[in-house]
């Protein structure tokens, strides 16, 4: 949910990194709205074809220390379209995550509207 909010800000306000358009909002601030995350790392990839290509770009650029370190066990990926051919992709990784009541309610709503993979 925090990664989704971050991606939205990237596409709406032109943010290109971790800091929000207000000049002070950080990923930890975004996560705090939904709970807590220990060992939080984030990636903002601008101009990716899709989320898979964003991860491939990180690997090809040898920027994978946080993707493969074994400590960051939780992830969130969010995308938003920049134009017809490219997207912004935001990836959050954490060692541990504890959601709050607001997060639980949001997840429950998402589960009610999701489409099963075999539908």
C-alpha positions in Angstrom: 0.0 0.0 0.0 2.9 2.3 0.8 4.6 1.3 -2.4 1.4 2.0 -4.4 1.2 5.5 -2.8 4.8 6.1 -3.7 4.2 5.0 -7.3 1.2 7.2 -7.6 3.3 10.2 -6.4 6.0 9.3 -9.0 3.5 9.4 -11.9 1.4 12.3 -10.6 4.1 14.6 -9.3 7.3 13.5 -11.2 9.1 12.3 -8.1 12.2 10.3 -9.2 13.5 8.9 -6.0 12.8 8.0 -2.4 11.9 11.5 -1.2 8.4 12.8 -1.8 7.4 15.8 -3.7 7.2 17.8 -0.5 11.0 17.3 -0.1 10.7 15.4 3.2 8.4 12.4 3.0 10.5 9.1 3.1 9.5 5.5 2.5 9.4 5.0 6.3 6.8 7.8 6.6 4.7 6.1 3.9 4.9 2.7 5.7 4.1 4.3 9.1 0.6 5.1 7.8 0.0 1.3 7.4 2.1 -0.2 10.2 5.8 -0.8 10.7 8.6 -2.3 8.6 12.1 -3.2 9.8 15.1 -3.0 7.5 13.1 -1.1 4.8 14.8 -0.6 1.4 13.2 0.9 -1.7 13.8 1.1 -5.4 12.3 3.6 -7.8 12.7 2.6 -11.5 11.6 5.1 -14.1 10.8 4.1 -17.7 10.5 0.4 -17.2 8.4 -1.6 -19.7 6.8 -3.5 -16.7 7.7 -4.7 -13.3 9.5 -7.8 -14.6 11.8 -5.6 -16.8 12.4 -3.3 -13.8 13.8 -6.2 -11.8 15.8 -7.4 -14.8 17.2 -3.9 -15.1 18.3 -4.0 -11.4 20.0 -7.3 -12.0 21.7 -6.2 -15.2 23.0 -3.0 -13.5 24.4 -5.2 -10.7 22.1 -3.4 -8.2 20.9 -6.6 -6.5 22.5 -6.6 -3.1 19.2 -6.0 -1.4 17.2 -8.3 -3.7 19.4 -11.3 -2.8 20.8 -10.7 0.7 18.4 -13.2 2.3 17.3 -10.8 5.1 14.7 -8.9 3.2 11.9 -11.4 3.2 8.9 -9.1 2.4 8.3 -7.2 -0.7 5.7 -4.9 -2.3 5.8 -3.8 -6.0 3.6 -1.1 -7.5 3.5 0.3 -11.0 1.9 3.2 -12.7 2.0 4.3 -16.3 4.2 7.2 -17.3 3.1 7.1 -20.9 2.0 4.6 -23.5 5.2 2.6 -23.5 6.8 3.0 -20.1 6.0 2.8 -16.4 7.3 3.8 -13.0 8.0 0.8 -10.8 8.4 1.1 -7.0 9.7 -1.8 -5.0 9.8 -1.9 -1.2 11.7 -4.7 0.6 11.8 -5.3 4.3 13.1 -7.7 6.9 9.8 -7.7 8.9 6.4 -6.1 8.5 3.6 -5.5 11.0 0.4 -4.0 9.7 -2.0 -1.9 11.7 -5.8 -2.0 11.7 -6.0 0.4 8.7 -3.8 -2.0 6.7 -5.9 -5.0 7.7 -9.1 -3.3 6.7 -7.6 -2.3 3.3 -6.4 -5.8 2.7 -9.8 -7.2 3.5 -11.4 -4.9 1.0 -8.9 -6.0 -1.7 -9.6 -9.6 -1.0 -13.3 -9.0 -1.6 -12.7 -7.6 -5.1 -9.8 -9.8 -6.3 -10.3 -12.2 -9.2 -9.1 -15.8 -8.7 -6.3 -16.8 -11.0 -8.3 -19.7 -12.4 -11.5 -17.7 -13.0 
